[in-house]
Every structure is written in structure tokens, then in C-alpha cells.
């Protein structure tokens, strides 16, 4: 019997990644204006990449491809 696939939006890890992304956006709003295109922008892109890679990995047809995207997330979460 094959396991039922969950949607990525139902995964706790994706929900936590979204919450982290929102927290990063709130925190970087407090950065000085001269950092908006520097550190703040880099932090925001990094935060967004975590839930994006989870979603991309869940959309793959082969487990090895999915795992590759999940490992991308792992290096940001550590």
C-alpha cells in the first residue's frame, strides 16, 4: 500500500519556515535605511528560500530529487 502524499502546505516544517520568513521581514524593517539593499535584502532572500525549496521538493516526482531540495533547506536551518 502506497503512502498518501501530503501537500507541502500541511507540513509543520513548511509552516515553521513561513513563520520564520515573516519574523525576518518584521525584524529587517527595523534595520537602518542604508542596509535595505545589503544585509536586509540578503536575509529576506535566504528566509524565503527555505519554504520555497520545501515546496519545490514536494513537487518532484522522484524521492532523490525531493531529498536534494530538502538538504538545501537544512543548511539554512542549522
N, C-alpha and C positions, 0 to 999 in steps of 0.2 A: 504494500500500500504506500502510495506516494504522499509525502507531507504536503499539507496545504501551504501555499506561499502567502506570506503576509505582505500587505502593502507597506512601503517604506514609511508612510505617514503614521502607521500604527506602531512602529518600533520605538521603544523607550529611548534608545540611543539617539535616534533622529530628533525626538522631542527635546532631549537634553542639549543637543547640538544647536537647535533653533533657539533655545533659551540662552545659551552661551553667546550666540550671534547677536541677539537682542541686547544682552548686557554689554557686549563690546561696543555696539553702536551708541548706547547711552553713555558709556564711560568716555568714549572718544569725542563726544560732543563737548566735553569739558576741557579738552586739550586746547592749547594756545592756537590762534589762527595760523601762525606760521608752520604748524605741524599738520595741518589738514591734508596737505598733499604729500606728506612724508610718512611719518610713523603711523598716524591715524589711518591713512589710506591702506597701508600695508597690513595693519591689524585687522581692518574690516575685511579685506580680501581673504586673508587667512581664515578668519572666522566663517565666512560664507562658504569657503571651500569644503569645510567638514560636512555639513548637511548635503551639499551638492554631490560630493563623492559617495556618500551613503546612498542617495537616490540613484545615482548612476550605476553603482554596484548592484543594487536591487533590480535594475532593469536589464542586466546582462543575462544571456542565455546559458552560459556555462559557469559552473562554480569557480573555476580557476580565475576567470575574468572578474567575477564578483569579489573574490578574495583580494585581488590586486587593488581594487578601489578601496576596500576596507582598510588595507595596510596604509594607503595614502592618508587616511583619516587618523590612523593610530599615531603617526609621527607628530601630528598637531596636538593630539590629546595628551601626550606624555609630558 
